[in-house]
Amino acid sequence: MGEVYSHLSEEERQVIQIEIGNGASIRGIGAMLGRSPSSISREIKRNTWFPSNENESYRCVCSIE
């Protein structure tokens, strides 16, 4: 029937955000989560959030085409 795909959980998204902040590689994060590097890369491209000010409020850094 083919492969079964699942969405990333909120916890996985948080791990990605933390690990990218710590300088981890996409391949390393993928191995840690048991996900393919392309899944991690797409998540980073789609949903990258960074603190926008000293109050730690977050804003999306997304490209809208």
N, CA and C atoms as an extended XYZ file, in Angstrom:
195
Properties=species:S:1:pos:R:3:atomname:S:1:resname:S:1:resid:I:1 pbc="F F F"
N         0.803       -1.207        0.000 N   MET     1
C         0.000        0.000        0.000 CA  MET     1
C         0.837        1.259        0.000 C   MET     1
N         2.073        1.212        0.329 N   GLY     2
C         2.900        2.405        0.386 CA  GLY     2
C         3.245        2.771        1.811 C   GLY     2
N         3.971        3.855        1.924 N   GLU     3
C         4.402        4.291        3.252 CA  GLU     3
C         3.304        5.087        3.947 C   GLU     3
N         3.336        5.049        5.254 N   VAL     4
C         2.400        5.817        6.064 CA  VAL     4
C         3.159        7.020        6.622 C   VAL     4
N         2.614        8.205        6.431 N   TYR     5
C         3.247        9.426        6.887 CA  TYR     5
C         2.457       10.006        8.049 C   TYR     5
N         3.144       10.671        8.935 N   SER     6
C         2.459       11.342       10.037 CA  SER     6
C         3.020       12.746       10.202 C   SER     6
N         2.186       13.617       10.696 N   HIS     7
C         2.602       14.992       10.942 CA  HIS     7
C         3.548       15.041       12.132 C   HIS     7
N         4.357       16.077       12.161 N   LEU     8
C         5.221       16.281       13.317 CA  LEU     8
C         4.357       16.723       14.498 C   LEU     8
N         4.689       16.227       15.657 N   SER     9
C         3.961       16.636       16.853 CA  SER     9
C         4.489       17.985       17.337 C   SER     9
N         3.745       18.603       18.223 N   GLU    10
C         4.172       19.875       18.809 CA  GLU    10
C         5.502       19.701       19.540 C   GLU    10
N         5.679       18.569       20.222 N   GLU    11
C         6.926       18.301       20.943 CA  GLU    11
C         8.100       18.200       19.976 C   GLU    11
N         7.879       17.538       18.828 N   GLU    12
C         8.937       17.431       17.828 CA  GLU    12
C         9.297       18.805       17.266 C   GLU    12
N         8.299       19.640       17.061 N   ARG    13
C         8.558       21.001       16.567 CA  ARG    13
C         9.382       21.801       17.577 C   ARG    13
N         9.077       21.615       18.851 N   GLN    14
C         9.830       22.318       19.891 CA  GLN    14
C        11.274       21.832       19.935 C   GLN    14
N        11.475       20.525       19.788 N   VAL    15
C        12.832       19.973       19.765 CA  VAL    15
C        13.600       20.548       18.580 C   VAL    15
N        12.961       20.621       17.427 N   ILE    16
C        13.614       21.189       16.242 CA  ILE    16
C        14.040       22.619       16.509 C   ILE    16
N        13.146       23.408       17.065 N   GLN    17
C        13.456       24.806       17.354 CA  GLN    17
C        14.633       24.923       18.318 C   GLN    17
N        14.621       24.138       19.373 N   ILE    18
C        15.694       24.186       20.372 CA  ILE    18
C        17.015       23.744       19.763 C   ILE    18
N        16.991       22.633       19.032 N   GLU    19
C        18.223       22.090       18.471 CA  GLU    19
C        18.807       22.994       17.394 C   GLU    19
N        17.974       23.624       16.580 N   ILE    20
C        18.479       24.585       15.592 CA  ILE    20
C        19.144       25.749       16.322 C   ILE    20
N        18.538       26.198       17.406 N   GLY    21
C        19.122       27.262       18.217 CA  GLY    21
C        20.455       26.865       18.822 C   GLY    21
N        20.620       25.567       19.099 N   ASN    22
C        21.880       25.068       19.656 CA  ASN    22
C        22.915       24.765       18.587 C   ASN    22
N        22.536       24.941       17.317 N   GLY    23
C        23.482       24.730       16.235 CA  GLY    23
C        23.547       23.307       15.706 C   GLY    23
N        22.554       22.490       16.025 N   ALA    24
C        22.545       21.105       15.549 CA  ALA    24
C        22.269       21.070       14.050 C   ALA    24
N        22.749       20.023       13.402 N   SER    25
C        22.528       19.859       11.966 CA  SER    25
C        21.138       19.281       11.712 C   SER    25
N        20.659       19.482       10.503 N   ILE    26
C        19.363       18.945       10.115 CA  ILE    26
C        19.398       17.425       10.164 C   ILE    26
N        20.485       16.831        9.690 N   ARG    27
C        20.618       15.371        9.733 CA  ARG    27
C        20.654       14.862       11.176 C   ARG    27
N        21.332       15.582       12.041 N   GLY    28
C        21.406       15.187       13.444 CA  GLY    28
C        20.052       15.237       14.122 C   GLY    28
N        19.292       16.286       13.834 N   ILE    29
C        17.949       16.410       14.412 CA  ILE    29
C        17.051       15.298       13.877 C   ILE    29
N        17.161       15.024       12.584 N   GLY    30
C        16.371       13.957       11.989 CA  GLY    30
C        16.658       12.617       12.639 C   GLY    30
N        17.931       12.336       12.865 N   ALA    31
C        18.311       11.074       13.510 CA  ALA    31
C        17.780       11.021       14.945 C   ALA    31
N        17.848       12.136       15.641 N   MET    32
C        17.383       12.210       17.022 CA  MET    32
C        15.884       11.919       17.117 C   MET    32
N        15.116       12.435       16.144 N   LEU    33
C        13.660       12.297       16.170 CA  LEU    33
C        13.168       11.081       15.388 C   LEU    33
N        14.059       10.409       14.688 N   GLY    34
C        13.631        9.284       13.868 CA  GLY    34
C        12.857        9.736       12.641 C   GLY    34
N        13.192       10.900       12.121 N   ARG    35
C        12.538       11.481       10.950 CA  ARG    35
C        13.576       11.702        9.859 C   ARG    35
N        13.123       11.838        8.634 N   SER    36
C        14.057       12.085        7.543 CA  SER    36
C        14.549       13.537        7.599 C   SER    36
N        15.779       13.766        7.149 N   PRO    37
C        16.296       15.143        7.121 CA  PRO    37
C        15.413       16.078        6.287 C   PRO    37
N        14.789       15.556        5.233 N   SER    38
C        13.934       16.415        4.407 CA  SER    38
C        12.702       16.881        5.185 C   SER    38
N        12.174       16.038        6.066 N   SER    39
C        11.038       16.442        6.904 CA  SER    39
C        11.438       17.581        7.835 C   SER    39
N        12.627       17.459        8.409 N   ILE    40
C        13.129       18.505        9.310 CA  ILE    40
C        13.352       19.792        8.540 C   ILE    40
N        13.956       19.676        7.370 N   SER    41
C        14.233       20.845        6.538 CA  SER    41
C        12.947       21.564        6.149 C   SER    41
N        11.935       20.816        5.742 N   ARG    42
C        10.650       21.430        5.371 CA  ARG    42
C        10.013       22.127        6.566 C   ARG    42
N        10.088       21.513        7.732 N   GLU    43
C         9.504       22.128        8.923 CA  GLU    43
C        10.213       23.438        9.250 C   GLU    43
N        11.514       23.459        9.134 N   ILE    44
C        12.269       24.684        9.403 CA  ILE    44
C        11.885       25.764        8.392 C   ILE    44
N        11.778       25.382        7.143 N   LYS    45
C        11.432       26.346        6.094 CA  LYS    45
C        10.022       26.898        6.285 C   LYS    45
N         9.091       26.054        6.669 N   ARG    46
C         7.693       26.472        6.820 CA  ARG    46
C         7.413       27.219        8.109 C   ARG    46
N         8.002       26.780        9.189 N   ASN    47
C         7.593       27.268       10.514 CA  ASN    47
C         8.771       27.656       11.382 C   ASN    47
N         9.523       28.635       10.960 N   THR    48
C        10.638       29.097       11.773 CA  THR    48
C        10.200       30.306       12.580 C   THR    48
N        10.336       30.201       13.888 N   TRP    49
C         9.929       31.267       14.803 CA  TRP    49
C        11.128       31.735       15.610 C   TRP    49
N        11.281       33.018       15.751 N   PHE    50
C        12.377       33.598       16.513 CA  PHE    50
C        11.843       34.658       17.468 C   PHE    50
N        12.522       34.870       18.605 N   PRO    51
C        12.105       35.963       19.491 CA  PRO    51
C        12.220       37.291       18.752 C   PRO    51
N        11.222       38.126       18.863 N   SER    52
C        11.251       39.401       18.147 CA  SER    52
C        11.713       40.550       19.035 C   SER    52
N        11.722       40.329       20.354 N   ASN    53
C        12.172       41.401       21.241 CA  ASN    53
C        12.597       40.811       22.587 C   ASN    53
N        12.979       41.676       23.501 N   GLU    54
C        13.465       41.215       24.801 CA  GLU    54
C        12.385       40.560       25.653 C   GLU    54
N        11.105       40.733       25.299 N   ASN    55
C        10.013       40.118       26.043 CA  ASN    55
C         9.752       38.688       25.607 C   ASN    55
N        10.568       38.185       24.679 N   GLU    56
C        10.442       36.818       24.176 CA  GLU    56
C         9.127       36.568       23.470 C   GLU    56
N         8.503       37.630       22.919 N   SER    57
C         7.353       37.360       22.070 CA  SER    57
C         7.898       36.858       20.740 C   SER    57
N         7.158       36.015       20.082 N   TYR    58
C         7.679       35.378       18.879 CA  TYR    58
C         6.983       35.881       17.640 C   TYR    58
N         7.739       35.917       16.562 N   ARG    59
C         7.190       36.280       15.274 CA  ARG    59
C         7.627       35.239       14.258 C   ARG    59
N         6.839       35.044       13.246 N   CYS    60
C         7.167       34.067       12.214 CA  CYS    60
C         8.143       34.687       11.235 C   CYS    60
N         9.153       33.931       10.872 N   VAL    61
C        10.085       34.355        9.842 CA  VAL    61
C         9.833       33.416        8.670 C   VAL    61
N         8.831       33.765        7.879 N   CYS    62
C         8.403       32.915        6.780 CA  CYS    62
C         8.470       33.715        5.484 C   CYS    62
N         8.737       33.015        4.403 N   SER    63
C         8.678       33.690        3.109 CA  SER    63
C         7.303       33.419        2.515 C   SER    63
N         6.622       34.466        2.156 N   ILE    64
C         5.304       34.342        1.552 CA  ILE    64
C         5.472       34.665        0.077 C   ILE    64
N         5.169       33.691       -0.740 N   GLU    65
C         5.350       33.888       -2.185 CA  GLU    65
C         4.041       33.940       -2.888 C   GLU    65
